[in-house]
């Protein structure tokens, strides 16, 4: 999964899609309600139908960091393999002619 977050200026009212480059699908969005002299621009990032969401981000870098963090965690979760069972390890060692030493 490689998520693309376009450059975004949060000072004006704006909306942009977050795209997964591997599938070409829109997986979320970033939007801003704009800013005025009395408050800063509050940006919202929502990914995967709101499952991962941040509200009132102040800067583009914060939004980008959030998207990169979600991307890293999901990539890690997809690529983690199950640990082999101890019996599978022992049988492969015996099959390969290795000696097993156990502590009692």
C-alpha positions as CSV (number, residue, x, y, z in Angstrom):
1,X,0.0,0.0,0.0
2,X,1.3,3.4,-1.0
3,X,-0.9,6.3,-0.1
4,X,-0.6,9.5,-2.1
5,X,-1.5,12.7,-0.2
6,X,-1.4,15.8,-2.6
7,X,0.0,19.1,-1.3
8,X,-2.8,20.9,0.4
9,X,-3.2,24.5,1.5
10,X,-5.4,24.6,4.6
11,X,-5.8,28.4,4.6
12,X,-8.7,28.2,2.1
13,X,-11.7,25.9,1.9
14,X,-10.4,22.9,0.1
15,X,-10.9,19.1,-0.5
16,X,-8.5,16.5,-2.0
17,X,-8.6,12.7,-2.3
18,X,-6.1,10.4,-0.8
19,X,-5.3,7.7,-3.3
20,X,-3.7,4.2,-2.9
21,X,-1.2,4.0,-5.7
22,X,-1.2,0.2,-5.7
23,X,-4.9,-0.1,-6.5
24,X,-5.7,3.3,-7.9
25,X,-8.7,3.7,-5.5
26,X,-9.6,6.6,-3.4
27,X,-9.2,5.5,0.2
28,X,-9.9,8.8,1.9
29,X,-9.8,12.5,1.8
30,X,-8.3,15.7,3.3
31,X,-10.4,18.8,3.7
32,X,-10.2,22.2,5.2
33,X,-12.8,24.6,6.3
34,X,-10.4,27.5,5.7
35,X,-9.2,30.0,8.2
36,X,-10.2,33.4,9.4
37,X,-8.4,36.0,11.6
38,X,-9.8,34.5,14.8
39,X,-8.9,30.8,14.3
40,X,-6.4,28.7,12.5
41,X,-7.3,26.4,9.6
42,X,-8.6,23.1,10.9
43,X,-7.8,20.3,8.5
44,X,-9.5,16.8,8.6
45,X,-8.0,13.6,7.3
46,X,-10.3,10.6,7.0
47,X,-9.1,7.2,5.7
48,X,-10.9,4.0,5.0
49,X,-14.5,5.3,5.6
50,X,-13.5,7.1,8.8
51,X,-11.8,4.2,10.5
52,X,-8.6,6.3,10.7
53,X,-9.4,9.9,11.2
54,X,-7.7,13.1,12.6
55,X,-9.6,16.3,13.1
56,X,-8.3,19.9,13.5
57,X,-4.8,19.3,12.3
58,X,-3.0,22.6,12.1
59,X,-0.4,21.9,9.4
60,X,0.0,19.9,6.2
61,X,3.0,18.2,7.7
62,X,0.8,16.9,10.6
63,X,-1.7,15.5,8.0
64,X,1.1,13.9,6.0
65,X,2.6,12.3,9.1
66,X,-0.8,10.9,10.0
67,X,-1.2,9.4,6.6
68,X,2.3,7.9,6.5
69,X,1.8,6.5,10.0
70,X,-1.5,4.7,9.0
71,X,0.3,3.5,5.8
72,X,3.2,2.0,7.8
73,X,1.0,0.3,10.4
74,X,-1.3,-1.3,7.8
75,X,1.7,-2.4,5.7
76,X,3.2,-4.0,8.7
77,X,0.0,-5.8,9.7
78,X,-0.4,-7.2,6.2
79,X,3.2,-8.5,6.0
80,X,3.5,-10.0,9.4
81,X,3.8,-13.8,9.2
82,X,2.5,-16.2,11.7
83,X,5.2,-17.7,13.9
84,X,5.9,-21.4,13.0
85,X,4.8,-23.9,15.7
86,X,7.6,-25.5,17.8
87,X,6.8,-28.9,16.4
88,X,7.3,-27.7,12.8
89,X,10.7,-26.3,13.8
90,X,11.7,-29.5,15.5
91,X,10.6,-31.7,12.6
92,X,12.5,-29.6,10.1
93,X,15.7,-29.8,12.2
94,X,15.4,-33.6,12.5
95,X,14.7,-33.9,8.8
96,X,17.8,-31.9,8.0
97,X,20.0,-34.0,10.2
98,X,20.5,-31.4,13.0
99,X,20.7,-32.5,16.6
100,X,18.2,-31.2,19.1
101,X,19.3,-30.3,22.6
102,X,16.6,-29.7,25.2
103,X,17.0,-28.3,28.6
104,X,15.1,-30.3,31.2
